[in-house]
Amino acid sequence: MTFVKRTELKMFDGRQIFYYDREPVERSAVDTRPVEPRPLPGEMRQDPLTGEWIAMAAHRQGRAFLPPKEFCPLCPTKTDFGTEIADSTFEVVVFENRSPSFSAPSSELPAEVIQASGRCEVVVFSDQHEGSFGSLELAQMRTVMAAWIDRTREISTLPYVEQVFAFENRGEEVGVTLNHPHGQIYSYPFITPRTSKMLQVAQDHYDSTGVPLISSIIAREIKDQVRIIAQNEHWIAYVPFAARYPFEIHVAPKVFLADLAGLSDEVADAFPEIAKEVLLRLDGVFGIQMAYIAAWHQAPVRVGRDVLGLHWQITSIRRAPGKLKYLAGSESAMGAFIMDVKPEQSAQQLRDVQL
């Protein structure tokens, strides 16, 4: 792997910003915007019906919403308009979110308030305004991977973080509010509902078989063959047996790992090639850019690390050109998904794409 250098600087309001570079670039740009106070942490409230935690983050109402390119806060600073990134060029940048859903605990809040403690970061994939993770060059994708690994490792040491979640949203259909190629890292003070459910299933499987669940899933996909999209020495991509979305792809390392921080250089080096193929195939199904959520599922910081395996889930609500699968009554109200397309059928469509 090419060495990636990390440079840590401060933003105008004291937030941390990290530059990741493959070249020996010196980073010293100063964020000259007028100082302003950072928002206090939001409040955590527990739903008495389900026991699930809800974060109240009213300060997020004023965040940027689909600004024109000349006012994009994720572009490099090249004019009098100061963006979140003070330098005029960069490769990959990570910084603390200006309007975070979760942030470091504060002594300024009343003791009776359960604070929405945690950390939210923005991962900017490129200094180019157009594109997404899959449109990057392979070497650039590897630098993003280096940033994901570094941030997972470092954030996991925070005493108030229980789970680290890196993801990318692409397309306004799934809620994108900034079109610049970027992702986010949410770090929660609790284990999320979906991860809690996955953790219990994985633990039950491990208790009965002695094998991590993701390893058994991969073995089944290799045996069945019909849902595999792509694979190389270290990674496998497949449509899951019980896919919830018209197009859903899981990408997993072939050797069990708890989280991104556990990836060796060799395994991490092999990821960009399969990631690019999978995302190109997804766009090639209908010949249009597919809206998707690409989510890294990994073990929580302190529990389940021997049973819940790292993998990347890509889900798209596009079922046909001009048609979306809406999460309507059954999905939204009951959490019970109904699929119009068999996983084997969507897997074949993805394999049929000519690259």
Secondary structure in CASP SS format (residue, H / E / C, confidence):
PFRMAT SS
TARGET T0000
AUTHOR 0000-0000-0000
METHOD secondary structure of the structure
MODEL  1
M C 1.00
T C 1.00
F C 1.00
V C 1.00
K E 1.00
R E 1.00
T E 1.00
E E 1.00
L E 1.00
K E 1.00
M C 1.00
F C 1.00
D C 1.00
G C 1.00
R C 1.00
Q E 1.00
I E 1.00
F E 1.00
Y E 1.00
Y E 1.00
D E 1.00
R C 1.00
E C 1.00
P C 1.00
V C 1.00
E C 1.00
R C 1.00
S C 1.00
A C 1.00
V C 1.00
D C 1.00
T C 1.00
R C 1.00
P C 1.00
V C 1.00
E C 1.00
P C 1.00
R C 1.00
P C 1.00
L C 1.00
P C 1.00
G C 1.00
E E 1.00
M E 1.00
R E 1.00
Q E 1.00
D C 1.00
P C 1.00
L C 1.00
T C 1.00
G C 1.00
E C 1.00
W E 1.00
I E 1.00
A E 1.00
M E 1.00
A C 1.00
A H 1.00
H H 1.00
R H 1.00
Q H 1.00
G H 1.00
R C 1.00
A C 1.00
F C 1.00
L C 1.00
P C 1.00
P C 1.00
K H 1.00
E H 1.00
F H 1.00
C C 1.00
P C 1.00
L C 1.00
C C 1.00
P E 1.00
T C 1.00
K C 1.00
T C 1.00
D C 1.00
F C 1.00
G C 1.00
T C 1.00
E C 1.00
I E 1.00
A C 1.00
D C 1.00
S C 1.00
T C 1.00
F C 1.00
E C 1.00
V E 1.00
V E 1.00
V E 1.00
F E 1.00
E E 1.00
N C 1.00
R C 1.00
S C 1.00
P C 1.00
S C 1.00
F C 1.00
S E 1.00
A C 1.00
P C 1.00
S C 1.00
S C 1.00
E C 1.00
L C 1.00
P C 1.00
A C 1.00
E C 1.00
V C 1.00
I C 1.00
Q E 1.00
A C 1.00
S E 1.00
G C 1.00
R E 1.00
C E 1.00
E E 1.00
V E 1.00
V E 1.00
V E 1.00
F C 1.00
S C 1.00
D C 1.00
Q C 1.00
H C 1.00
E C 1.00
G C 1.00
S C 1.00
F H 1.00
G H 1.00
S H 1.00
L C 1.00
E C 1.00
L H 1.00
A H 1.00
Q H 1.00
M H 1.00
R H 1.00
T H 1.00
V H 1.00
M H 1.00
A H 1.00
A H 1.00
W H 1.00
I H 1.00
D H 1.00
R H 1.00
T H 1.00
R H 1.00
E H 1.00
I H 1.00
S C 1.00
T C 1.00
L C 1.00
P C 1.00
Y C 1.00
V C 1.00
E C 1.00
Q E 1.00
V E 1.00
F E 1.00
A E 1.00
F E 1.00
E E 1.00
N E 1.00
R E 1.00
G C 1.00
E H 1.00
E H 1.00
V H 1.00
G C 1.00
V C 1.00
T C 1.00
L C 1.00
N C 1.00
H C 1.00
P C 1.00
H E 1.00
G E 1.00
Q E 1.00
I E 1.00
Y E 1.00
S E 1.00
Y E 1.00
P C 1.00
F C 1.00
I C 1.00
T C 1.00
P H 1.00
R H 1.00
T H 1.00
S H 1.00
K H 1.00
M H 1.00
L H 1.00
Q H 1.00
V H 1.00
A H 1.00
Q H 1.00
D H 1.00
H H 1.00
Y H 1.00
D H 1.00
S H 1.00
T H 1.00
G C 1.00
V C 1.00
P C 1.00
L H 1.00
I H 1.00
S H 1.00
S H 1.00
I H 1.00
I H 1.00
A H 1.00
R H 1.00
E H 1.00
I H 1.00
K H 1.00
D H 1.00
Q C 1.00
V C 1.00
R C 1.00
I E 1.00
I E 1.00
A E 1.00
Q E 1.00
N C 1.00
E C 1.00
H C 1.00
W E 1.00
I E 1.00
A E 1.00
Y E 1.00
V C 1.00
P C 1.00
F C 1.00
A C 1.00
A C 1.00
R C 1.00
Y C 1.00
P C 1.00
F E 1.00
E E 1.00
I E 1.00
H E 1.00
V E 1.00
A E 1.00
P E 1.00
K C 1.00
V C 1.00
F C 1.00
L C 1.00
A C 1.00
D C 1.00
L H 1.00
A H 1.00
G H 1.00
L C 1.00
S C 1.00
D H 1.00
E H 1.00
V H 1.00
A H 1.00
D H 1.00
A C 1.00
F H 1.00
P H 1.00
E H 1.00
I H 1.00
A H 1.00
K H 1.00
E H 1.00
V H 1.00
L H 1.00
L H 1.00
R H 1.00
L H 1.00
D H 1.00
G H 1.00
V C 1.00
F C 1.00
G C 1.00
I C 1.00
Q C 1.00
M C 1.00
A C 1.00
Y E 1.00
I E 1.00
A E 1.00
A E 1.00
W E 1.00
H E 1.00
Q C 1.00
A C 1.00
P C 1.00
V C 1.00
R C 1.00
V C 1.00
G C 1.00
R C 1.00
D C 1.00
V C 1.00
L C 1.00
G C 1.00
L C 1.00
H E 1.00
W E 1.00
Q E 1.00
I E 1.00
T E 1.00
S E 1.00
I C 1.00
R E 1.00
R E 1.00
A E 1.00
P C 1.00
G C 1.00
K E 1.00
L E 1.00
K C 1.00
Y C 1.00
L C 1.00
A C 1.00
G H 1.00
S H 1.00
E H 1.00
S H 1.00
A H 1.00
M H 1.00
G C 1.00
A C 1.00
F C 1.00
I C 1.00
M C 1.00
D C 1.00
V C 1.00
K C 1.00
P H 1.00
E H 1.00
Q H 1.00
S H 1.00
A H 1.00
Q H 1.00
Q H 1.00
L H 1.00
R H 1.00
D H 1.00
V C 1.00
Q C 1.00
L C 1.00
END
